[in-house]
Amino acid sequence: MSNIAVFGSTGLIGSNLLKYLEHDTYFSKVNVITRKPIHFKNSKFKNIVIDFNDINSIQNSLKNCQIVFVSIGTTQSKVNWDLKKYKKIDYEIPINIAKAAKKLNIKKYLIVSSAGADINAKGFYLSLKGQIESDIIKIGIKNTYIFRPSLLLGARKENRVGEKIAQVIMPLFSFLLPKKYRPIKSEYVAKSMINLSKTDINSVKIYHYEDIILSN
């Protein structure tokens, strides 16, 4: 039985994590860490509202947890194309979560990155994802699981027109793409994260499309 913390519970992957965790008896308690209050009927879930800019608040939310799931992310349109604000959310928060987890000697850290993440990539998004991965690895959590899905399939709460169009078009041509760049259902990523969190890898491992599918 494990106590876990989930960051990014309102997104495609995060919402699926909660859906599957609710009925998984391997996990006894789930700390759902958010900026705004959320009500849960199931007593298995405990909502902890924190200031994500305060590493001490993050650390306090992780007490008595053995596993951390991180699926936090934003879009450039949400931050009005302010790259500093974007980096503060997409980079600083996951890094601070990892630092807090390391300080508390938490042994398992699972994070959603992106297919094509590369610190040397020309594009801002993939370069930043590569930087996040690199810096999290340096923190040195014993079991570090990095998931690199491509386009996520599923119904989002917010309206992302470009993504909706891509969700319709890309699956039609996915057979032409290298496997790691194929669209994938967000629920598959969530299931993979849950299943793999029950294993010990004692290292850093990156999971691509095929790895995610096989671990469902």
N, C-alpha and C positions, 0 to 999 in steps of 0.2 A: 504494500500500500504506500502510495506516495502523495505528498502535498505538492501542488504545482502553482505557478503563477503564469497568467496569460496577459500579454500586452498587445493591444491592437485587436480587441475582441469584436469590434463593430464592422470590420472589413469583410471581404469575401472569405478569406481563409479563417480569420478569427471567429467569425460567426459559426462556421462549420466546426471549428475546434470545440466550441462550447456545446454544439449539438451532439457531437459524438462523445465528448467527455462526460456529459450528464449521465449516460448509461453505462459507462465503463467502470467496472468495480475495482480496477487496478489503482485508480486514483481516488483517494479518500476526500481530499479538500482541494478546491480550485479557487485561488485568489484571482479575481478579475480586476485588473488595475486600469483605472480610467480617469479622465479629467472631470467627467460629470457623472452624477449618481445614476446607477442602473438598478432596477428592482428585479430580484430573482425569487421565484416561488420555491425552487429547490434549495434546501439548506446546505447542499454540497457546495454551492457557489457563495463566495463572500466578495462583495464589491468593496474595493478599497480606492477611495478617491484621493489622488495625490497631485502635487505640483511636479510635472515632468521635468522641469528645469532645475529641480532640487535633488541632487544625488542622495542626500540623506533620506528624503521622502521615499525615493526609489528603494533604497536599502531596507528601510523599515517595512515596506510592503512585501519584501522577499523573505522575511524571517520565518523560519520553520518550513521553508520550501526546499525541495530537492531537485526540482526541474523547472526550467524557465522556457516558455514559448514566446517568441517575439515575431509579430507580423505587422509591425507599425510601418506606415508609409503615408505619404500625401501626394498631391499632384502640384505641378507648377501653377496651374490655374487657381488652385485653392489658396496659394500664397501670393497671388497677383504677380507671378513671374519673378518674385524676389528670391534669388538663388541663395542668399544668406539665410532667409527664413526656411527655405526648403532644406538646406543642409542642417539647420538646427534640429529639425524634426527627423529627417531620414538618417542623419549621421550621428548627431550628438546623443540622442535618446537611446538608440540601441547600444552605443558604446558605453554610456553611463550605466545602463542595465547590466552589461557584461562586467564592468568594473565592480559594481555592487555585488553581483553574484560571486565573483572571484573572492571578494573580501569576506563574504559569508561562507566561503568554501563549498558553494553549490557546484555539483559535479557535472550537471547537464544543462547545456544552453543550445536551444534550437532556434534558428533565425531564417526568415524568408528573405532571399536575395533576388537575383534575376538572372535568367539565361543571358550569357554574354558578358557578365560582370567581369571587368578587367581594369585594373588601376591605370593601365596605359591606353585605354580606349580613348578615341578622339571625342566622343560625345560625353556631355556632362553627366547624364544619368548613369550610364554603364561604368564610367570612370569612378563616380562616387560610390556605386555599389561595390566596385572592386576595392576601393579604399576602406569601406566599412568592413569587408571580409578580412582584409589584411590586418587591420587594427584589432579586430576581435580575436583573430588567431594569436596575435602577439600577447593578448591578455592572459592566455594560457589556461582556459577552463578545460578540465580533464577530458570531457566528452563534448566536442563542439560539432554540431550538425548544421550544415549550411545547405539550404534548399534553393535551387535555381530554376524555378518554373518560368516558362515564357508567358504568352498571353493567357490570362486566367479566364476561364469560362464560368459564367454564373450571373445571377441577377443582383446587381448592386442596389443599395438604397438610394444613392445619389445618381444623378443623371450625367453619364459620360458619353456623349454622342459619338466621339471618335472611336472609343472602345467598343461601343455597341455595334458599330459598322464593322469593325475588325472581327468581332465575335461571329458575325454572320459570314464574312468573306473568307477569313483565314482557314477555318476548318475544311472548306471546299478544296483548298490547295495544300493542306498540311502534309499530304503524302509526298509532296515535292521537296519538303523542307528536311534538313537534318533533324534527327529525332529530338535533340535537345532544344530545338526552336519551335517545336510543335505546340499548338494551344493545348491546354490541359484543364480539366474540371477542377475548380477550387476545392471541392470536397475530396478529391484524390490527394491533393497536397496535405490537407488537414489530417486525413486518415494515415497517410505516410508518416507525418510528424508524430502522431500519437503512437503508432506501432513501433517506430524506431526509437522513441524515447524510452521504451521498455528494454532496450538493448544497451550494452556497454561496448563502446568502440575504442575507448582509451586513447583517442587521437582526434584529429580533425578530419571530417569527411564531407565532401561536396556531393550532393544528390541532384542529378539531372533528370530529365523527363523519364527515361527508361527505368532509372533507379526508383523513382517515385511510384511508377506504375507497378513495378515488381514488389514493392513493399506494402501494397494495399491488401 
